[in-house]
């Protein structure tokens, strides 16, 4: 549930099917999950919201976005032992079994349209170690976060605008973040043409987001995405 301008906005997704969770590989904690990825030399990066790791919330409200190199995906799935609930839907959600609960993981790759492929590859090539997992460089985090907020969300808050302006310092002059055409051209100038994500759960400014989720109509009207 989101709170925008004192309006409660429902954005509900199909609940993950946890009936097969017992078939997933069991990890004692999130640290062990990352240690297994490291031992298998999986080339990945935690895309954002890593500050609370490894002590993050588990269960239904958990959320972790991981970008994995395309050729490493088979090994990622093999060593992590995650399950794919709602497998018949066009989504990228996986569940990792952690202790007596689970962690919801959105597994992204350079060829799934979540990010422009060259931007995704750059994130992986310039990743850095944080604790026992990998995060983006400051520059790649800025570009991926800008992309995420502008093209994959129907509105952007003033706090997020402030964060992006701070992150852009020394990198690029940002136009008005509500000027979609200008932001689009900014990415095109880097040869990172915005791409439609295959994952139907990802809100995307250039497609009919209410086709599968009619409740998003009200969500879009609050700030608009012209």
C-alpha positions, 0 to 999 in steps of 0.5 A: 500500500502506497501513501501519495498526497494523503491518498491510499493507493492499492497496488496488489500483485498476485501472492507468491505460491509458497506451497513448493518452498520446501523444495528450495535449498535452505539457507541459515541466513542471507549471508549464507545465500551470498556466500554460496553465490560467491563460491560459485563465481556468479557474476551479479549485483544487488541493484539497490536497497542494500543498506539494510543487508544482510538484516532485511525483512523476510517473508511476504514484504521482502524485496531484493533486486539482483542483476545476473549476467545472462550466461551465469543464470543457469548456475545461479538457479542451480546453486541458489536452489530458488523456486519460481512461484506463479511460474505461468505468469510473465514475471521474474520473481523467485523465492529463496528459503531462508531459515524458517521464512523466505526472501522474494528476489526479482532476478534480472538479466541484461537481455530481459529488457529490465534495463538497456542491455549495455547499461546492465552489462556496465553495472556488472563490469563495474560492480564493487564489493560491499560486505559479502555481496556486490553493489553497483559503482556510484555512477552505475547506481545513478544511471540505473536508479534514474532509469528505474524512477523515470521509466519504471514508476508512474511518479517521482517524489521530491525526495527522490528528485533530491537524491538523484540530483545529489547522485548526478553531481559531477556526472551529468547535468540533469534536465527536469525529471518530469520532462520524459523526452529530455530524459529519454534523449539523455539515455539515448546519448549514452547508447542506452535506449530505454527498453520495454521489460518482459516482466509484466510486474514492472510498471513501464511508461510506454505500455498499457500497465492496466491491462493485467492490473486495472487498479493501476489506473488510479495509481497512474492518475495521481502524478501522471506519466504523459 
